[in-house]
Each structure stands twice: as C-alpha cells, then as structure tokens.
Amino acid sequence: MRLLDLADAEALRERFQPEVDGVPVYHFRTLEEAGRALWLIPGDPKLERVLRRLWSLAAEMAGPSAAPRGVRKYRNIEEANADRQR
C-alpha cells in the first residue's frame, strides 16, 4: 500500500510509532519528508519538552563550570594573578 499524501502519513504515524530502546523510529520516503518532520510550529505542545531536553543535554555536555560563580574583588593585580593561577 502506498501513502497518497501527507495527511495519510500523519494519521498512520499517530497510530503506529515503533520504538527502539524507548526512542520512536520514523520512516520517510524522501529527505524532504524527513526535513518537514523536524520542524515544530510555535505553540506546539512538544516544543517545550524538546527545548527542555536540548538545554538538559547542553548542560550535561558542558559539565560543571571550572570557575566559581560570583564576582571577586582584589586589592591589587598581584592578588588577582595569584588567584587566577590556583
């Protein structure tokens, strides 16, 4: 059976989404179809979840910051340089 249009494809995708290790698997006939599937329109309920996952991944990849948070004041340049060397 061949899908006739995108509406049929969307209806089929909503009914049947196979998963591999908890990740949905999608099948597309063309790269154009695959590219359209990546875009989320403003106001889409999935958008918030996708952005949270993206920021979580970015924070995980960046790791903890090497520099302590906050502003430090020094009496002179020598103290600042000594702190930077630590």
C-alpha positions as MATLAB code, in Angstrom:
seq = 'MRLLDLADAEALRERFQPEVDGVPVYHFRTLEEAGRALWLIPGDPKLERVLRRLWSLAAEMAGPSAAPRGVRKYRNIEEANADRQR';
ca = [
       0.000    0.000    0.000;
       1.367    3.388   -0.958;
       0.599    6.506    1.047;
      -1.160    9.064   -1.100;
      -0.491   12.255    0.795;
       0.995   13.717    3.951;
      -2.328   13.613    5.803;
      -2.415    9.836    5.410;
       1.194    9.614    6.560;
       0.475   11.753    9.629;
      -2.570    9.672   10.554;
      -0.554    6.490   10.252;
       2.296    7.947   12.287;
      -0.071    8.933   15.105;
      -1.499    5.400   15.267;
       1.748    3.455   14.967;
       5.098    4.584   16.317;
       7.511    1.690   16.791;
      10.154    2.266   19.444;
      13.707    1.034   19.745;
      15.079    1.374   23.277;
      12.380    3.937   24.086;
      13.162    6.118   21.042;
      10.467    6.411   18.343;
      11.502    5.212   14.887;
      10.143    7.072   11.849;
      10.324    6.001    8.217;
      10.268    8.530    5.373;
      10.227    8.055    1.621;
      12.174   11.233    0.809;
      14.578   13.616    2.504;
      12.005   16.364    2.042;
       9.500   14.448    4.198;
      12.174   13.885    6.832;
      13.079   17.582    6.872;
       9.455   18.627    7.350;
       9.112   16.239   10.294;
      11.876   18.087   12.190;
      10.073   21.431   12.384;
       7.736   22.322   15.225;
       5.324   25.188   14.850;
       5.096   27.855   17.573;
       2.613   26.818   20.228;
       3.151   23.097   19.633;
       2.951   21.252   22.990;
       6.043   19.211   22.037;
       8.131   22.364   21.720;
       8.592   22.911   25.458;
       9.607   19.274   26.014;
      12.087   19.373   23.128;
      13.662   22.604   24.376;
      13.959   21.256   27.936;
      15.717   18.132   26.625;
      18.012   20.273   24.463;
      19.032   22.518   27.364;
      19.491   19.499   29.618;
      21.756   17.859   27.041;
      23.756   21.076   26.593;
      24.247   21.439   30.355;
      25.300   17.794   30.627;
      27.790   18.133   27.775;
      29.242   21.383   29.153;
      29.840   19.848   32.567;
      30.478   21.801   35.747;
      32.000   25.234   35.395;
      35.700   25.460   36.231;
      35.353   28.987   37.576;
      33.453   29.687   40.785;
      30.336   31.795   40.442;
      30.199   35.399   41.543;
      32.364   38.479   41.477;
      35.726   38.576   43.237;
      37.441   41.733   44.367;
      41.184   42.052   44.870;
      43.289   44.718   46.490;
      45.877   44.664   43.711;
      46.833   42.930   40.482;
      49.198   40.527   42.243;
      46.352   39.046   44.310;
      44.238   38.700   41.164;
      47.037   36.925   39.300;
      47.734   34.627   42.261;
      44.054   33.646   42.420;
      43.987   33.029   38.685;
      46.986   30.671   38.993;
      45.156   28.498   41.578;
];
